[in-house]
Amino acid sequence: MPTGQIFAGNPAKLLRAMTAEESAFIGKSALNYAALAAVHAAECNKTFEQIKTDMALVAAGNESTPDYDSHRGVTTSLPA
């Protein structure tokens, strides 16, 4: 089966060929998803003391964390 096609339904039926923009988005989306997974893994590996420190810094307005920013929808950097 050729690549670059969009299928939908059950059973799946060919809808159309993907645009170049849609094809490029798939690669970018995978990179963004992997970056988000890395942030999530780092946040999940924090100790209780590290979490308390992060919460105190954010509450005081001194610092934000990538995890906190991601929940607010703030993007500080994206993969190239």
mmCIF file of the N, C-alpha and C atoms, coordinates in Angstrom:
data_MODEL
# 
_entry.id   MODEL 
# 
loop_
_atom_site.group_PDB 
_atom_site.id 
_atom_site.type_symbol 
_atom_site.label_atom_id 
_atom_site.label_alt_id 
_atom_site.label_comp_id 
_atom_site.label_asym_id 
_atom_site.label_entity_id 
_atom_site.label_seq_id 
_atom_site.pdbx_PDB_ins_code 
_atom_site.Cartn_x 
_atom_site.Cartn_y 
_atom_site.Cartn_z 
_atom_site.occupancy 
_atom_site.B_iso_or_equiv 
_atom_site.pdbx_formal_charge 
_atom_site.auth_seq_id 
_atom_site.auth_comp_id 
_atom_site.auth_asym_id 
_atom_site.auth_atom_id 
_atom_site.pdbx_PDB_model_num 
ATOM 1   N N  . MET A 1 1  ? 0.840   -1.170 0.000  1.00 0.00 ? 1  MET A N  1 
ATOM 2   C CA . MET A 1 1  ? 0.000   0.000  0.000  1.00 0.00 ? 1  MET A CA 1 
ATOM 3   C C  . MET A 1 1  ? 0.894   1.245  0.000  1.00 0.00 ? 1  MET A C  1 
ATOM 4   N N  . PRO A 1 2  ? 0.648   2.194  -0.860 1.00 0.00 ? 2  PRO A N  1 
ATOM 5   C CA . PRO A 1 2  ? 1.494   3.390  -0.920 1.00 0.00 ? 2  PRO A CA 1 
ATOM 6   C C  . PRO A 1 2  ? 1.315   4.270  0.325  1.00 0.00 ? 2  PRO A C  1 
ATOM 7   N N  . THR A 1 3  ? 2.346   5.051  0.631  1.00 0.00 ? 3  THR A N  1 
ATOM 8   C CA . THR A 1 3  ? 2.272   5.983  1.757  1.00 0.00 ? 3  THR A CA 1 
ATOM 9   C C  . THR A 1 3  ? 1.664   7.297  1.290  1.00 0.00 ? 3  THR A C  1 
ATOM 10  N N  . GLY A 1 4  ? 1.340   8.157  2.247  1.00 0.00 ? 4  GLY A N  1 
ATOM 11  C CA . GLY A 1 4  ? 0.854   9.489  1.914  1.00 0.00 ? 4  GLY A CA 1 
ATOM 12  C C  . GLY A 1 4  ? -0.627  9.538  1.568  1.00 0.00 ? 4  GLY A C  1 
ATOM 13  N N  . GLN A 1 5  ? -1.392  8.601  2.090  1.00 0.00 ? 5  GLN A N  1 
ATOM 14  C CA . GLN A 1 5  ? -2.827  8.577  1.815  1.00 0.00 ? 5  GLN A CA 1 
ATOM 15  C C  . GLN A 1 5  ? -3.599  8.600  3.123  1.00 0.00 ? 5  GLN A C  1 
ATOM 16  N N  . ILE A 1 6  ? -4.800  9.162  3.088  1.00 0.00 ? 6  ILE A N  1 
ATOM 17  C CA . ILE A 1 6  ? -5.649  9.224  4.268  1.00 0.00 ? 6  ILE A CA 1 
ATOM 18  C C  . ILE A 1 6  ? -6.821  8.270  4.081  1.00 0.00 ? 6  ILE A C  1 
ATOM 19  N N  . PHE A 1 7  ? -6.956  7.375  5.069  1.00 0.00 ? 7  PHE A N  1 
ATOM 20  C CA . PHE A 1 7  ? -8.049  6.410  5.078  1.00 0.00 ? 7  PHE A CA 1 
ATOM 21  C C  . PHE A 1 7  ? -8.922  6.684  6.301  1.00 0.00 ? 7  PHE A C  1 
ATOM 22  N N  . ALA A 1 8  ? -10.202 6.352  6.210  1.00 0.00 ? 8  ALA A N  1 
ATOM 23  C CA . ALA A 1 8  ? -11.110 6.484  7.350  1.00 0.00 ? 8  ALA A CA 1 
ATOM 24  C C  . ALA A 1 8  ? -12.237 5.478  7.215  1.00 0.00 ? 8  ALA A C  1 
ATOM 25  N N  . GLY A 1 9  ? -12.896 5.208  8.348  1.00 0.00 ? 9  GLY A N  1 
ATOM 26  C CA . GLY A 1 9  ? -14.058 4.339  8.344  1.00 0.00 ? 9  GLY A CA 1 
ATOM 27  C C  . GLY A 1 9  ? -13.735 2.926  8.761  1.00 0.00 ? 9  GLY A C  1 
ATOM 28  N N  . ASN A 1 10 ? -14.793 2.132  8.849  1.00 0.00 ? 10 ASN A N  1 
ATOM 29  C CA . ASN A 1 10 ? -14.655 0.730  9.219  1.00 0.00 ? 10 ASN A CA 1 
ATOM 30  C C  . ASN A 1 10 ? -15.647 -0.071 8.374  1.00 0.00 ? 10 ASN A C  1 
ATOM 31  N N  . PRO A 1 11 ? -15.215 -0.719 7.351  1.00 0.00 ? 11 PRO A N  1 
ATOM 32  C CA . PRO A 1 11 ? -13.827 -0.888 6.926  1.00 0.00 ? 11 PRO A CA 1 
ATOM 33  C C  . PRO A 1 11 ? -13.260 0.408  6.343  1.00 0.00 ? 11 PRO A C  1 
ATOM 34  N N  . ALA A 1 12 ? -11.940 0.552  6.448  1.00 0.00 ? 12 ALA A N  1 
ATOM 35  C CA . ALA A 1 12 ? -11.279 1.769  5.983  1.00 0.00 ? 12 ALA A CA 1 
ATOM 36  C C  . ALA A 1 12 ? -11.407 1.921  4.478  1.00 0.00 ? 12 ALA A C  1 
ATOM 37  N N  . LYS A 1 13 ? -11.635 3.172  4.091  1.00 0.00 ? 13 LYS A N  1 
ATOM 38  C CA . LYS A 1 13 ? -11.721 3.510  2.666  1.00 0.00 ? 13 LYS A CA 1 
ATOM 39  C C  . LYS A 1 13 ? -10.814 4.695  2.399  1.00 0.00 ? 13 LYS A C  1 
ATOM 40  N N  . LEU A 1 14 ? -10.202 4.703  1.235  1.00 0.00 ? 14 LEU A N  1 
ATOM 41  C CA . LEU A 1 14 ? -9.319  5.797  0.847  1.00 0.00 ? 14 LEU A CA 1 
ATOM 42  C C  . LEU A 1 14 ? -10.136 7.076  0.705  1.00 0.00 ? 14 LEU A C  1 
ATOM 43  N N  . LEU A 1 15 ? -9.715  8.119  1.414  1.00 0.00 ? 15 LEU A N  1 
ATOM 44  C CA . LEU A 1 15 ? -10.372 9.419  1.286  1.00 0.00 ? 15 LEU A CA 1 
ATOM 45  C C  . LEU A 1 15 ? -9.671  10.290 0.261  1.00 0.00 ? 15 LEU A C  1 
ATOM 46  N N  . ARG A 1 16 ? -8.331  10.404 0.435  1.00 0.00 ? 16 ARG A N  1 
ATOM 47  C CA . ARG A 1 16 ? -7.574  11.262 -0.475 1.00 0.00 ? 16 ARG A CA 1 
ATOM 48  C C  . ARG A 1 16 ? -6.084  11.126 -0.192 1.00 0.00 ? 16 ARG A C  1 
ATOM 49  N N  . ALA A 1 17 ? -5.295  11.720 -1.061 1.00 0.00 ? 17 ALA A N  1 
ATOM 50  C CA . ALA A 1 17 ? -3.852  11.782 -0.833 1.00 0.00 ? 17 ALA A CA 1 
ATOM 51  C C  . ALA A 1 17 ? -3.567  12.924 0.146  1.00 0.00 ? 17 ALA A C  1 
ATOM 52  N N  . MET A 1 18 ? -2.522  12.749 0.958  1.00 0.00 ? 18 MET A N  1 
ATOM 53  C CA . MET A 1 18 ? -2.136  13.796 1.901  1.00 0.00 ? 18 MET A CA 1 
ATOM 54  C C  . MET A 1 18 ? -1.457  14.938 1.163  1.00 0.00 ? 18 MET A C  1 
ATOM 55  N N  . THR A 1 19 ? -1.619  16.156 1.701  1.00 0.00 ? 19 THR A N  1 
ATOM 56  C CA . THR A 1 19 ? -0.908  17.305 1.151  1.00 0.00 ? 19 THR A CA 1 
ATOM 57  C C  . THR A 1 19 ? 0.518   17.291 1.695  1.00 0.00 ? 19 THR A C  1 
ATOM 58  N N  . ALA A 1 20 ? 1.391   18.062 1.078  1.00 0.00 ? 20 ALA A N  1 
ATOM 59  C CA . ALA A 1 20 ? 2.770   18.161 1.559  1.00 0.00 ? 20 ALA A CA 1 
ATOM 60  C C  . ALA A 1 20 ? 2.793   18.731 2.977  1.00 0.00 ? 20 ALA A C  1 
ATOM 61  N N  . GLU A 1 21 ? 1.910   19.660 3.256  1.00 0.00 ? 21 GLU A N  1 
ATOM 62  C CA . GLU A 1 21 ? 1.840   20.256 4.592  1.00 0.00 ? 21 GLU A CA 1 
ATOM 63  C C  . GLU A 1 21 ? 1.446   19.208 5.636  1.00 0.00 ? 21 GLU A C  1 
ATOM 64  N N  . GLU A 1 22 ? 0.490   18.351 5.316  1.00 0.00 ? 22 GLU A N  1 
ATOM 65  C CA . GLU A 1 22 ? 0.080   17.291 6.233  1.00 0.00 ? 22 GLU A CA 1 
ATOM 66  C C  . GLU A 1 22 ? 1.210   16.297 6.464  1.00 0.00 ? 22 GLU A C  1 
ATOM 67  N N  . SER A 1 23 ? 1.938   15.951 5.437  1.00 0.00 ? 23 SER A N  1 
ATOM 68  C CA . SER A 1 23 ? 3.066   15.029 5.571  1.00 0.00 ? 23 SER A CA 1 
ATOM 69  C C  . SER A 1 23 ? 4.148   15.612 6.474  1.00 0.00 ? 23 SER A C  1 
ATOM 70  N N  . ALA A 1 24 ? 4.447   16.907 6.299  1.00 0.00 ? 24 ALA A N  1 
ATOM 71  C CA . ALA A 1 24 ? 5.456   17.571 7.126  1.00 0.00 ? 24 ALA A CA 1 
ATOM 72  C C  . ALA A 1 24 ? 5.005   17.640 8.578  1.00 0.00 ? 24 ALA A C  1 
ATOM 73  N N  . PHE A 1 25 ? 3.705   17.824 8.791  1.00 0.00 ? 25 PHE A N  1 
ATOM 74  C CA . PHE A 1 25 ? 3.177   17.920 10.148 1.00 0.00 ? 25 PHE A CA 1 
ATOM 75  C C  . PHE A 1 25 ? 3.390   16.629 10.931 1.00 0.00 ? 25 PHE A C  1 
ATOM 76  N N  . ILE A 1 26 ? 3.316   15.500 10.280 1.00 0.00 ? 26 ILE A N  1 
ATOM 77  C CA . ILE A 1 26 ? 3.477   14.218 10.967 1.00 0.00 ? 26 ILE A CA 1 
ATOM 78  C C  . ILE A 1 26 ? 4.853   14.130 11.627 1.00 0.00 ? 26 ILE A C  1 
ATOM 79  N N  . GLY A 1 27 ? 5.890   14.520 10.907 1.00 0.00 ? 27 GLY A N  1 
ATOM 80  C CA . GLY A 1 27 ? 7.240   14.508 11.474 1.00 0.00 ? 27 GLY A CA 1 
ATOM 81  C C  . GLY A 1 27 ? 7.383   15.484 12.625 1.00 0.00 ? 27 GLY A C  1 
ATOM 82  N N  . LYS A 1 28 ? 6.856   16.694 12.461 1.00 0.00 ? 28 LYS A N  1 
ATOM 83  C CA . LYS A 1 28 ? 6.931   17.697 13.528 1.00 0.00 ? 28 LYS A CA 1 
ATOM 84  C C  . LYS A 1 28 ? 6.133   17.242 14.742 1.00 0.00 ? 28 LYS A C  1 
ATOM 85  N N  . SER A 1 29 ? 4.986   16.648 14.505 1.00 0.00 ? 29 SER A N  1 
ATOM 86  C CA . SER A 1 29 ? 4.142   16.177 15.591 1.00 0.00 ? 29 SER A CA 1 
ATOM 87  C C  . SER A 1 29 ? 4.850   15.095 16.396 1.00 0.00 ? 29 SER A C  1 
ATOM 88  N N  . ALA A 1 30 ? 5.536   14.202 15.718 1.00 0.00 ? 30 ALA A N  1 
ATOM 89  C CA . ALA A 1 30 ? 6.268   13.134 16.409 1.00 0.00 ? 30 ALA A CA 1 
ATOM 90  C C  . ALA A 1 30 ? 7.376   13.724 17.282 1.00 0.00 ? 30 ALA A C  1 
ATOM 91  N N  . LEU A 1 31 ? 8.084   14.733 16.790 1.00 0.00 ? 31 LEU A N  1 
ATOM 92  C CA . LEU A 1 31 ? 9.139   15.377 17.584 1.00 0.00 ? 31 LEU A CA 1 
ATOM 93  C C  . LEU A 1 31 ? 8.545   16.075 18.806 1.00 0.00 ? 31 LEU A C  1 
ATOM 94  N N  . ASN A 1 32 ? 7.438   16.772 18.620 1.00 0.00 ? 32 ASN A N  1 
ATOM 95  C CA . ASN A 1 32 ? 6.792   17.456 19.741 1.00 0.00 ? 32 ASN A CA 1 
ATOM 96  C C  . ASN A 1 32 ? 6.299   16.455 20.779 1.00 0.00 ? 32 ASN A C  1 
ATOM 97  N N  . TYR A 1 33 ? 5.741   15.347 20.324 1.00 0.00 ? 33 TYR A N  1 
ATOM 98  C CA . TYR A 1 33 ? 5.244   14.312 21.227 1.00 0.00 ? 33 TYR A CA 1 
ATOM 99  C C  . TYR A 1 33 ? 6.395   13.703 22.025 1.00 0.00 ? 33 TYR A C  1 
ATOM 100 N N  . ALA A 1 34 ? 7.515   13.458 21.374 1.00 0.00 ? 34 ALA A N  1 
ATOM 101 C CA . ALA A 1 34 ? 8.684   12.898 22.063 1.00 0.00 ? 34 ALA A CA 1 
ATOM 102 C C  . ALA A 1 34 ? 9.226   13.890 23.094 1.00 0.00 ? 34 ALA A C  1 
ATOM 103 N N  . ALA A 1 35 ? 9.234   15.183 22.753 1.00 0.00 ? 35 ALA A N  1 
ATOM 104 C CA . ALA A 1 35 ? 9.696   16.197 23.703 1.00 0.00 ? 35 ALA A CA 1 
ATOM 105 C C  . ALA A 1 35 ? 8.764   16.265 24.912 1.00 0.00 ? 35 ALA A C  1 
ATOM 106 N N  . LEU A 1 36 ? 7.474   16.187 24.683 1.00 0.00 ? 36 LEU A N  1 
ATOM 107 C CA . LEU A 1 36 ? 6.509   16.196 25.772 1.00 0.00 ? 36 LEU A CA 1 
ATOM 108 C C  . LEU A 1 36 ? 6.688   14.962 26.655 1.00 0.00 ? 36 LEU A C  1 
ATOM 109 N N  . ALA A 1 37 ? 6.954   13.822 26.040 1.00 0.00 ? 37 ALA A N  1 
ATOM 110 C CA . ALA A 1 37 ? 7.184   12.596 26.807 1.00 0.00 ? 37 ALA A CA 1 
ATOM 111 C C  . ALA A 1 37 ? 8.414   12.741 27.701 1.00 0.00 ? 37 ALA A C  1 
ATOM 112 N N  . ALA A 1 38 ? 9.456   13.412 27.208 1.00 0.00 ? 38 ALA A N  1 
ATOM 113 C CA . ALA A 1 38 ? 10.665  13.611 28.005 1.00 0.00 ? 38 ALA A CA 1 
ATOM 114 C C  . ALA A 1 38 ? 10.381  14.510 29.207 1.00 0.00 ? 38 ALA A C  1 
ATOM 115 N N  . VAL A 1 39 ? 9.600   15.572 28.997 1.00 0.00 ? 39 VAL A N  1 
ATOM 116 C CA . VAL A 1 39 ? 9.221   16.454 30.108 1.00 0.00 ? 39 VAL A CA 1 
ATOM 117 C C  . VAL A 1 39 ? 8.398   15.677 31.122 1.00 0.00 ? 39 VAL A C  1 
ATOM 118 N N  . HIS A 1 40 ? 7.450   14.901 30.647 1.00 0.00 ? 40 HIS A N  1 
ATOM 119 C CA . HIS A 1 40 ? 6.600   14.106 31.539 1.00 0.00 ? 40 HIS A CA 1 
ATOM 120 C C  . HIS A 1 40 ? 7.429   13.111 32.351 1.00 0.00 ? 40 HIS A C  1 
ATOM 121 N N  . ALA A 1 41 ? 8.363   12.434 31.703 1.00 0.00 ? 41 ALA A N  1 
ATOM 122 C CA . ALA A 1 41 ? 9.216   11.466 32.398 1.00 0.00 ? 41 ALA A CA 1 
ATOM 123 C C  . ALA A 1 41 ? 10.053  12.157 33.465 1.00 0.00 ? 41 ALA A C  1 
ATOM 124 N N  . ALA A 1 42 ? 10.600  13.326 33.136 1.00 0.00 ? 42 ALA A N  1 
ATOM 125 C CA . ALA A 1 42 ? 11.414  14.061 34.114 1.00 0.00 ? 42 ALA A CA 1 
ATOM 126 C C  . ALA A 1 42 ? 10.570  14.502 35.297 1.00 0.00 ? 42 ALA A C  1 
ATOM 127 N N  . GLU A 1 43 ? 9.365   14.990 35.029 1.00 0.00 ? 43 GLU A N  1 
ATOM 128 C CA . GLU A 1 43 ? 8.485   15.424 36.118 1.00 0.00 ? 43 GLU A CA 1 
ATOM 129 C C  . GLU A 1 43 ? 8.057   14.240 36.992 1.00 0.00 ? 43 GLU A C  1 
ATOM 130 N N  . CYS A 1 44 ? 7.803   13.101 36.386 1.00 0.00 ? 44 CYS A N  1 
ATOM 131 C CA . CYS A 1 44 ? 7.377   11.921 37.141 1.00 0.00 ? 44 CYS A CA 1 
ATOM 132 C C  . CYS A 1 44 ? 8.502   11.339 37.984 1.00 0.00 ? 44 CYS A C  1 
ATOM 133 N N  . ASN A 1 45 ? 9.742   11.634 37.636 1.00 0.00 ? 45 ASN A N  1 
ATOM 134 C CA . ASN A 1 45 ? 10.883  11.114 38.388 1.00 0.00 ? 45 ASN A CA 1 
ATOM 135 C C  . ASN A 1 45 ? 11.298  12.014 39.544 1.00 0.00 ? 45 ASN A C  1 
ATOM 136 N N  . LYS A 1 46 ? 10.590  13.155 39.733 1.00 0.00 ? 46 LYS A N  1 
ATOM 137 C CA . LYS A 1 46 ? 10.952  14.068 40.809 1.00 0.00 ? 46 LYS A CA 1 
ATOM 138 C C  . LYS A 1 46 ? 10.560  13.487 42.163 1.00 0.00 ? 46 LYS A C  1 
ATOM 139 N N  . THR A 1 47 ? 11.376  13.840 43.158 1.00 0.00 ? 47 THR A N  1 
ATOM 140 C CA . THR A 1 47 ? 11.052  13.458 44.523 1.00 0.00 ? 47 THR A CA 1 
ATOM 141 C C  . THR A 1 47 ? 9.970   14.399 45.058 1.00 0.00 ? 47 THR A C  1 
ATOM 142 N N  . PHE A 1 48 ? 9.368   14.021 46.166 1.00 0.00 ? 48 PHE A N  1 
ATOM 143 C CA . PHE A 1 48 ? 8.371   14.872 46.791 1.00 0.00 ? 48 PHE A CA 1 
ATOM 144 C C  . PHE A 1 48 ? 8.970   16.232 47.148 1.00 0.00 ? 48 PHE A C  1 
ATOM 145 N N  . GLU A 1 49 ? 10.197  16.246 47.629 1.00 0.00 ? 49 GLU A N  1 
ATOM 146 C CA . GLU A 1 49 ? 10.861  17.511 47.993 1.00 0.00 ? 49 GLU A CA 1 
ATOM 147 C C  . GLU A 1 49 ? 11.067  18.397 46.762 1.00 0.00 ? 49 GLU A C  1 
ATOM 148 N N  . GLN A 1 50 ? 11.450  17.801 45.630 1.00 0.00 ? 50 GLN A N  1 
ATOM 149 C CA . GLN A 1 50 ? 11.623  18.583 44.403 1.00 0.00 ? 50 GLN A CA 1 
ATOM 150 C C  . GLN A 1 50 ? 10.292  19.183 43.948 1.00 0.00 ? 50 GLN A C  1 
ATOM 151 N N  . ILE A 1 51 ? 9.223   18.432 44.077 1.00 0.00 ? 51 ILE A N  1 
ATOM 152 C CA . ILE A 1 51 ? 7.904   18.929 43.687 1.00 0.00 ? 51 ILE A CA 1 
ATOM 153 C C  . ILE A 1 51 ? 7.490   20.081 44.597 1.00 0.00 ? 51 ILE A C  1 
ATOM 154 N N  . LYS A 1 52 ? 7.713   19.930 45.895 1.00 0.00 ? 52 LYS A N  1 
ATOM 155 C CA . LYS A 1 52 ? 7.388   21.004 46.833 1.00 0.00 ? 52 LYS A CA 1 
ATOM 156 C C  . LYS A 1 52 ? 8.179   22.267 46.506 1.00 0.00 ? 52 LYS A C  1 
ATOM 157 N N  . THR A 1 53 ? 9.455   22.125 46.183 1.00 0.00 ? 53 THR A N  1 
ATOM 158 C CA . THR A 1 53 ? 10.287  23.274 45.822 1.00 0.00 ? 53 THR A CA 1 
ATOM 159 C C  . THR A 1 53 ? 9.763   23.945 44.557 1.00 0.00 ? 53 THR A C  1 
ATOM 160 N N  . ASP A 1 54 ? 9.434   23.153 43.542 1.00 0.00 ? 54 ASP A N  1 
ATOM 161 C CA . ASP A 1 54 ? 8.870   23.711 42.300 1.00 0.00 ? 54 ASP A CA 1 
ATOM 162 C C  . ASP A 1 54 ? 7.586   24.475 42.578 1.00 0.00 ? 54 ASP A C  1 
ATOM 163 N N  . MET A 1 55 ? 6.719   23.893 43.379 1.00 0.00 ? 55 MET A N  1 
ATOM 164 C CA . MET A 1 55 ? 5.439   24.535 43.688 1.00 0.00 ? 55 MET A CA 1 
ATOM 165 C C  . MET A 1 55 ? 5.648   25.849 44.430 1.00 0.00 ? 55 MET A C  1 
ATOM 166 N N  . ALA A 1 56 ? 6.605   25.877 45.340 1.00 0.00 ? 56 ALA A N  1 
ATOM 167 C CA . ALA A 1 56 ? 6.890   27.099 46.089 1.00 0.00 ? 56 ALA A CA 1 
ATOM 168 C C  . ALA A 1 56 ? 7.440   28.188 45.169 1.00 0.00 ? 56 ALA A C  1 
ATOM 169 N N  . LEU A 1 57 ? 8.335   27.824 44.266 1.00 0.00 ? 57 LEU A N  1 
ATOM 170 C CA . LEU A 1 57 ? 8.902   28.807 43.334 1.00 0.00 ? 57 LEU A CA 1 
ATOM 171 C C  . LEU A 1 57 ? 7.839   29.372 42.409 1.00 0.00 ? 57 LEU A C  1 
ATOM 172 N N  . VAL A 1 58 ? 6.972   28.513 41.903 1.00 0.00 ? 58 VAL A N  1 
ATOM 173 C CA . VAL A 1 58 ? 5.902   28.962 41.004 1.00 0.00 ? 58 VAL A CA 1 
ATOM 174 C C  . VAL A 1 58 ? 4.932   29.857 41.765 1.00 0.00 ? 58 VAL A C  1 
ATOM 175 N N  . ALA A 1 59 ? 4.554   29.446 42.988 1.00 0.00 ? 59 ALA A N  1 
ATOM 176 C CA . ALA A 1 59 ? 3.614   30.231 43.794 1.00 0.00 ? 59 ALA A CA 1 
ATOM 177 C C  . ALA A 1 59 ? 4.183   31.610 44.124 1.00 0.00 ? 59 ALA A C  1 
ATOM 178 N N  . ALA A 1 60 ? 5.487   31.689 44.344 1.00 0.00 ? 60 ALA A N  1 
ATOM 179 C CA . ALA A 1 60 ? 6.133   32.953 44.662 1.00 0.00 ? 60 ALA A CA 1 
ATOM 180 C C  . ALA A 1 60 ? 6.364   33.802 43.416 1.00 0.00 ? 60 ALA A C  1 
ATOM 181 N N  . GLY A 1 61 ? 6.127   33.236 42.252 1.00 0.00 ? 61 GLY A N  1 
ATOM 182 C CA . GLY A 1 61 ? 6.328   33.975 41.008 1.00 0.00 ? 61 GLY A CA 1 
ATOM 183 C C  . GLY A 1 61 ? 7.776   34.094 40.605 1.00 0.00 ? 61 GLY A C  1 
ATOM 184 N N  . ASN A 1 62 ? 8.645   33.347 41.272 1.00 0.00 ? 62 ASN A N  1 
ATOM 185 C CA . ASN A 1 62 ? 10.074  33.427 40.990 1.00 0.00 ? 62 ASN A CA 1 
ATOM 186 C C  . ASN A 1 62 ? 10.488  32.605 39.782 1.00 0.00 ? 62 ASN A C  1 
ATOM 187 N N  . GLU A 1 63 ? 9.729   31.559 39.523 1.00 0.00 ? 63 GLU A N  1 
ATOM 188 C CA . GLU A 1 63 ? 10.162  30.647 38.473 1.00 0.00 ? 63 GLU A CA 1 
ATOM 189 C C  . GLU A 1 63 ? 8.967   29.830 37.997 1.00 0.00 ? 63 GLU A C  1 
ATOM 190 N N  . SER A 1 64 ? 8.997   29.487 36.738 1.00 0.00 ? 64 SER A N  1 
ATOM 191 C CA . SER A 1 64 ? 8.025   28.518 36.242 1.00 0.00 ? 64 SER A CA 1 
ATOM 192 C C  . SER A 1 64 ? 8.802   27.297 35.776 1.00 0.00 ? 64 SER A C  1 
ATOM 193 N N  . THR A 1 65 ? 8.114   26.207 35.632 1.00 0.00 ? 65 THR A N  1 
ATOM 194 C CA . THR A 1 65 ? 8.752   24.977 35.177 1.00 0.00 ? 65 THR A CA 1 
ATOM 195 C C  . THR A 1 65 ? 8.135   24.590 33.835 1.00 0.00 ? 65 THR A C  1 
ATOM 196 N N  . PRO A 1 66 ? 8.843   23.822 33.023 1.00 0.00 ? 66 PRO A N  1 
ATOM 197 C CA . PRO A 1 66 ? 8.250   23.391 31.746 1.00 0.00 ? 66 PRO A CA 1 
ATOM 198 C C  . PRO A 1 66 ? 6.928   22.658 31.941 1.00 0.00 ? 66 PRO A C  1 
ATOM 199 N N  . ASP A 1 67 ? 6.833   21.855 33.007 1.00 0.00 ? 67 ASP A N  1 
ATOM 200 C CA . ASP A 1 67 ? 5.590   21.139 33.261 1.00 0.00 ? 67 ASP A CA 1 
ATOM 201 C C  . ASP A 1 67 ? 4.468   22.120 33.594 1.00 0.00 ? 67 ASP A C  1 
ATOM 202 N N  . TYR A 1 68 ? 4.746   23.060 34.476 1.00 0.00 ? 68 TYR A N  1 
ATOM 203 C CA . TYR A 1 68 ? 3.735   24.049 34.846 1.00 0.00 ? 68 TYR A CA 1 
ATOM 204 C C  . TYR A 1 68 ? 3.316   24.862 33.630 1.00 0.00 ? 68 TYR A C  1 
ATOM 205 N N  . ASP A 1 69 ? 4.294   25.308 32.850 1.00 0.00 ? 69 ASP A N  1 
ATOM 206 C CA . ASP A 1 69 ? 3.994   26.083 31.649 1.00 0.00 ? 69 ASP A CA 1 
ATOM 207 C C  . ASP A 1 69 ? 3.155   25.284 30.664 1.00 0.00 ? 69 ASP A C  1 
ATOM 208 N N  . SER A 1 70 ? 3.457   23.985 30.515 1.00 0.00 ? 70 SER A N  1 
ATOM 209 C CA . SER A 1 70 ? 2.713   23.185 29.544 1.00 0.00 ? 70 SER A CA 1 
ATOM 210 C C  . SER A 1 70 ? 1.247   23.073 29.939 1.00 0.00 ? 70 SER A C  1 
ATOM 211 N N  . HIS A 1 71 ? 0.958   23.044 31.232 1.00 0.00 ? 71 HIS A N  1 
ATOM 212 C CA . HIS A 1 71 ? -0.430  22.985 31.679 1.00 0.00 ? 71 HIS A CA 1 
ATOM 213 C C  . HIS A 1 71 ? -1.171  24.301 31.402 1.00 0.00 ? 71 HIS A C  1 
ATOM 214 N N  . ARG A 1 72 ? -0.417  25.395 31.355 1.00 0.00 ? 72 ARG A N  1 
ATOM 215 C CA . ARG A 1 72 ? -1.028  26.686 31.050 1.00 0.00 ? 72 ARG A CA 1 
ATOM 216 C C  . ARG A 1 72 ? -1.048  26.954 29.546 1.00 0.00 ? 72 ARG A C  1 
ATOM 217 N N  . GLY A 1 73 ? -0.443  26.086 28.763 1.00 0.00 ? 73 GLY A N  1 
ATOM 218 C CA . GLY A 1 73 ? -0.410  26.284 27.320 1.00 0.00 ? 73 GLY A CA 1 
ATOM 219 C C  . GLY A 1 73 ? 0.703   27.191 26.863 1.00 0.00 ? 73 GLY A C  1 
ATOM 220 N N  . VAL A 1 74 ? 1.690   27.416 27.719 1.00 0.00 ? 74 VAL A N  1 
ATOM 221 C CA . VAL A 1 74 ? 2.823   28.282 27.387 1.00 0.00 ? 74 VAL A CA 1 
ATOM 222 C C  . VAL A 1 74 ? 3.920   27.442 26.777 1.00 0.00 ? 74 VAL A C  1 
ATOM 223 N N  . THR A 1 75 ? 4.416   27.847 25.620 1.00 0.00 ? 75 THR A N  1 
ATOM 224 C CA . THR A 1 75 ? 5.505   27.133 24.961 1.00 0.00 ? 75 THR A CA 1 
ATOM 225 C C  . THR A 1 75 ? 6.764   27.974 25.065 1.00 0.00 ? 75 THR A C  1 
ATOM 226 N N  . THR A 1 76 ? 7.795   27.425 25.700 1.00 0.00 ? 76 THR A N  1 
ATOM 227 C CA . THR A 1 76 ? 9.038   28.172 25.840 1.00 0.00 ? 76 THR A CA 1 
ATOM 228 C C  . THR A 1 76 ? 10.037  27.821 24.746 1.00 0.00 ? 76 THR A C  1 
ATOM 229 N N  . SER A 1 77 ? 9.959   26.613 24.211 1.00 0.00 ? 77 SER A N  1 
ATOM 230 C CA . SER A 1 77 ? 10.824  26.239 23.090 1.00 0.00 ? 77 SER A CA 1 
ATOM 231 C C  . SER A 1 77 ? 10.251  24.995 22.431 1.00 0.00 ? 77 SER A C  1 
ATOM 232 N N  . LEU A 1 78 ? 10.529  24.873 21.158 1.00 0.00 ? 78 LEU A N  1 
ATOM 233 C CA . LEU A 1 78 ? 10.108  23.702 20.390 1.00 0.00 ? 78 LEU A CA 1 
ATOM 234 C C  . LEU A 1 78 ? 11.317  23.065 19.744 1.00 0.00 ? 78 LEU A C  1 
ATOM 235 N N  . PRO A 1 79 ? 11.283  21.788 19.500 1.00 0.00 ? 79 PRO A N  1 
ATOM 236 C CA . PRO A 1 79 ? 12.407  21.161 18.796 1.00 0.00 ? 79 PRO A CA 1 
ATOM 237 C C  . PRO A 1 79 ? 12.551  21.731 17.393 1.00 0.00 ? 79 PRO A C  1 
ATOM 238 N N  . ALA A 1 80 ? 13.774  21.770 16.926 1.00 0.00 ? 80 ALA A N  1 
ATOM 239 C CA . ALA A 1 80 ? 14.033  22.302 15.572 1.00 0.00 ? 80 ALA A CA 1 
ATOM 240 C C  . ALA A 1 80 ? 13.488  21.405 14.503 1.00 0.00 ? 80 ALA A C  1 
# 
